[in-house]
Amino acid sequence: MKTPDPADFVRGETRPRAVPLCPEITLRVADEAVPLWSKTEEELAEAGLPPPFWAFAWAGGQALARWLLDHPEAVRGRRVLDLGAGSGLVAIAAMKAGAASVLAADIDRFAVAAVAINAEANGVPVQATGEDLIGGPRPPADLVTVGDLFYERDLAARLLAWLDGYLDDGVPVLIGDPGRSYLPKDRLEAIETYAVPVTRELEDAEIKKTTVWRLKAPSDAGA
């Protein structure tokens, strides 16, 4: 079966909705999680294609986006790298808060399409890449944002080691996460916690306690 154009698939399987914690941002999201998950597996069956994480406003991304919108001084005039961009929520929030530029990175080409569609709908420019950046050369950035990426052991280990390179260069790293399994809590400083509305289809509750964290260097972890 021919793989559909990513932008056409995103538009066809989602509809615009205001983000619960960030109503000033509208994203194209799926009405229901399970049907889209199944459709992705059936119609887009191919090796290495990830689940449609791009079709939902995850708790970590919502919290991080809310914090950026409420604290524009943290992002204003900066080059931002948003890892695991998904729908583009955090990237869009960063631009709305005054970032000089945002590079939204996600290895799913459907996410790359979703970022472009959602950024345009919200009237902000966001550059998107489908390259797997983790472990490779680090793109120039003044701030790195990470939403909901610590859910898998190997990914978390690779990601943390790579992010340490930014910390070595003095670039701050902010993480939005509700406490996924492999979140490196001994390396984190809590900045703010939110009660994030989510769907019970994806989470274990309708409201998810979610924290925005600052990643600390290994030498500061015990401080």
Buried (B, 14 or more C-beta within 10 A) or exposed (E): EEEBEBBEBBBEBBEEBEBBBBEEBBBBBBEEBEEBBEBBEEEBEEEEBEEBBBBBBBBBBBBBBBBBBEBBEBBEEBBBBBBBBBBBBBBBBBBBBBBEBBBBBBBBBBBBBBBBBBBEBBEBEBBBBBEEBBEEEBBEBBBBBBBBBBBEEEBBEBBBEBBBEBBEEEBBBBBBBBEBEBBBEEBBEEBBEBEBBBBEEBBEBEBBEBBBBEBBEEEEBEE
